[in-house]
Amino acid sequence: MLFDPVASQTDGVATLPANLAAIFAEPLGMIVFRTPVALPRIEIAQYWHERYHRDLAHRWLRSITLDLFGNRA
């Protein structure tokens, strides 16, 4: 994993969305905990040029991004 050499050998702390933290924590032998203060929600938006609107590869990338970071209401 890309972060393994650094993340598993440091005392550093990172603030990540819960779904990403859960993915990275276990393989790296790390723990996940809530922040001690409430953090504001972060709005994530996607923007692209009109010429890529129907591009299949770009549509796939947008769908993956939505699956990972989109609201799950």
N, C-alpha and C positions, 0 to 999 in steps of 0.2 A: 504494500500500500504506500502511496506517495508520502504520507505524513509520518509513517512509522519511525524512521530514524530520529526525527526531532521530537514528535509528540510523546513517544514512550520514554524519553530520556530527559525530560525537563519538568520543572515545577510550575511551568506556565499554566495560565488559565485562559480559556477561550469562551466567548459567548456566541452560541450557535442556536439556530432554530432547533426545537426539541427533536424533530424527525431526523435531522442530520446528526445531532449529537448521539442519538441512539444507534445510528448506523456506524459511526466511527468508534464509539467507546469500547464496545466488547472486543473487537479484534485487536485493539491496542492495549487492552488490560486497564482501561481508564474507567472512572466513575462519572455519572451525570447527576447534577443536582440543580435545583432551582436557584436563581439569583436571590440574594438577600433583600433586594429592593425590587419593586415593580418596574418593569421596563416598558416603554411605549411599544405598541405594535408597529411593525414596519410594513409599509405598503410596497408590494413588489408588482411592477408593471412591465409589460413587454411592448417594445416598439420596433417596427421594422419598415424598411422601404417598400413601397407599393409593388415593385418588381418581384419581391420575394413572397408576396402574399400567397401565391398558388404553387410555389416551389416545393416539391415533395420532401426534400431533405430539410428545408427550413420549417415546414409544417411539423415534421417529426420532432425536430429540436424544440419547437414551441410546445408541443404536447408533452414532452418529457419534462420541460421546465414547469408547466402547469401541474403535472402530476406530483412533482417534488415539492413545489412551493405554493401551490394554489390553496385557496380556502377550502376547508373541508367542513361545510356547514351541514 
